[in-house]
């Protein structure tokens, strides 16, 4: 019986190094996704921890709103980053066509149309000697 034990024990001891070399190292299994921690049937990520099995459970990752640890202060505000100097640009003013007032255009049109036009009275003399009021397109 002792010889049988020795043979079985020797074969088991001989297969252990072969089984260890065939299995991937434990460190490579844990480095697949560092954001997820796998502890048997518990998974923890940014949403919290989840337990699986006959009884499932969930623990949220956030701290309850009414809980504040001792020595906790309010929010911290940081200085804004340095901004580059704004690029200096010159925008010329828009081109505007300056037109004389409408009254002056009326007077100019009537002066060009009738030789006897009087701008003070806005009238001209016809060939028959009658005074008529000038009606320009700018009226």
Residue, then its C-alpha position, 0 to 999 in steps of 0.5 A: x500500500x505504501x508503494x501505491x501512495x508513493x507512486x500517486x504522490x510522485x505523479x501529483x508532485x510531477x504534474x503540479x509544475x506543468x499545471x502551473x505553467x499552463x495556467x496564465x499568471x494571476x497578474x495578467x488576469x487582473x490587468x485586463x480592465x483596471x476599472x473593474x475589480x472582480x472579487x469572486x461574485x462582486x464587481x465594482x466600477x464607477x457606478x458602485x459595487x454589484x453583488x451577484x449570486x443567490x442574493x443580488x445587491x448593489x451599493x452606490x458609489x456616491x456619498x449620500x447628500x446629507x453626509x459630510x465627513x469631519x473637516x470637509x470644506x465647501x467646493x474649491x474653485x481653481x484659477x482659470x488657465x492662462x489665455x493667449x493674447x487676443x489677436x489684434x485685427x482691424x475691421x474697417x468701417x463699412x462703406x457707406x454712400x452718403x446721399x444728399x437729403x431728398x430736398x436737395x435732390x429735388x432742387x437739383x433735379x428741378x434746376x437741371x430740368x427747368x432753366x427758370x426754376x426758383x428754389x425759394x418758391x419751388x416754381x418755374x416759368x413756362x413758355x407761356x409765362x405761367x408759374x408752375x410748381x416743380x414735380x420731381x421724382x424725389x417729391 
